[in-house]
Amino acid sequence: MNQKNNTGVLFINDRKRPERYDPDTTGKALVGGKEYYVSGWTKVPKNNDKSKRYQSLSFIPVQQNTQPGQPQPDVEDDLPF
């Protein structure tokens, strides 16, 4: 794929396992000329307002030889969006 700088793509993770904390979406991004794996988890704010769901993202440099979808710290903050 010929990706433009400062852009990325996310796809639904069709390999998500219910017994693990796998990401809901996965993809890649090119930021500042560096390629990253991107993982996204759909979150609900602490007040459980499902109409304000958001995506929490994790970026891992492709050069690190790590697998995308690693668990990330919990970021269940009430976000203003």
Buried (B, 14 or more C-beta within 10 A) or exposed (E): EEEEEEEBEBEEBEEBEEEEEBBBBBBBBBBEEEEBBBBBBEBEBEEEEEEBEBBBBBBBEBEEEEEBBEEBEEEEEEEEE
